[in-house]
Amino acid sequence: MLKLLRAHRVSMAVSLVLLAAATALILIQPLVAGHLVDRARAGATDVTSAALLLVMLIGYLVLEALGHFQLDKTGEKIVLAQRAVFTNHVVRLPIGLLDRARTGDLLARGASDTGLLRDMPRAVGDIAFGLMTLLGAGIFMLSIDAVTVGIVVAILA
């Protein structure tokens, strides 16, 4: 799997950077929202914090969409390359072997087997940033109230 991704390391790196920026934005949003709520509770209107929160939300959505689009595009490139390898291999097979096999079986194998690779880059990105989000949220929660986090982890364990 990683061998297939090595050829697309620049594309993967760009998409992972975009997703990292999106993750950072989504993790910072609660702090800005908390500041906005505190200001509203004090009776002051804070238009700049509200605008910043809106810009952060739009930025998150755009960055995440671009990152996932890049991962999906990489997946399509991997499928295209693997189908080309498969086609070149099938074309070079001896005629006797092709006469014994059903044409539909060969076509189905070339289409369905390589199609399974399409979601691989996105799955790798989702795993990486799921772990990063979990780590970031854990750090934020520990910085807010470590005792409560400890109690929740103890109960869940």
N, C-alpha and C positions, 0 to 999 in steps of 0.2 A: 504494500500500500504506500509506504513512504517512498519507495522507488519511483512510483508514478508521480508523486508530488514534487520530487526533486527537480524535474524538468520545468516546473511552474513555480519555483520558489519566489521569484519577484512578484508575481501575481498574488501568491499566497501572503507574502509579507505586506503588500499594499492593503489587502483586504483585512489582515489581522491588525494593522495599524488603525484602519478606519473603525474596526469593531472595538479596539482598545479605547479610542477617543470617545466612541458612543457609550461605552461602559463607564468611563470616567464621568461623562456628563450625567448619566442616569444615577450615579452614586452621589454626585454633588447636589442634585436637585432637592433632596429632602432638607439639606442645610439651608438653602435659599428659601424654601417654602416655610421652614420653621422661623426664619428671620421675618418673613412676610407676615406670618400669623402673630408673632410677638409684637410687631409694629401695629398691626390692626387691633390687637387687644389693648394696646396703649392708647388707641384713639387716633393714631396718625396714619395718614395714607402714604403708602410707599409705592409710587408708580414705577420707579426704577427697578425695584426688586421684582415687581410683577412682570415688567417687560423682560427683565433678565431671565426669569423663570420660563416665560413663553419662548424666548429665543433659545434657551437651553433645551426645551422640549422639541422644538422644531429641528435644532441642530442634531439632537439625538436621533430623531426619526430619519433625517437625511443621511447621517453617517451610517446608521445601521442598514438602511436600504441599500446604500452604495456598497457597503462591505459584503452584504449577502448577495447582491447582484454580481460582484466580482468573484465570489466563491462559486456561484452557480455557473458563471461563464467559464471558470477554470474547470469545473466538472464537465461541462460540454466539450471543452478542448480535449480532456482526457478521454472521453468516450469516442470522439472523432479519431484520435490517434490510435486507440485500441481497435476500432473498427477497421482502420486502414491496415493495421498489422494483421488482423484476422483475414481481411480480404486478400491481401498479398499472399498469405499462407495458403488459403483455399485455392487460389488461382494456380499455385505451383504444385498442388497435389497431383498424384498420378490419376489418369483418366479412369483406370480400373477401380480405384477407390471411390471416385465420384459416382461411378455407375452403380456401385453397391449401396451407397448411402442415398437416402431420400433428400431431395433438394430442399424441401421445407424444413427438415431437421437442421441442415447447415445454416439456412437463413435465420431460423429461430434462435439458434445458438449465437450467431453473430449479433443479432439485435438485442436479445434479452440479457445475455451474459454481460455484454459490455455496458448495457444500460444500467446495470446495478452499480456501476462505478460513479454514476452521475452525482450522487448525493455525498460522496466521500469527502470532498473538500469542505462542504458545509458542515458535515458531522464533526470533522476535526476542529473547525472553527468554533462550533457550538460547545464542544467539550472544553476547549481551551478557555473560552470566555465565560462559560458557566462556572468553571473553577475560579477564574479571576473575580467574577462577581461575588461568589460565595466568600472568597478571602477578603475582598474589599468591604463587603457588608459586615463580615465578622469583625474586622478591625474598627469600623465605624461604631458598631454596637458596643464593642469593648471600651471604646473611648467615651461613649455616652454613659454607660452604667455596667461595669464589669460584674457586679454582684448578680444583677438580674440575668445577664448572659450565662453566668456560671450555673445559676439555678435552673434555667431553661435547658442547658446542655445536660445537666445531671438528670433532669426529669426525662428527657428524650433518650438518654443512654439507658 
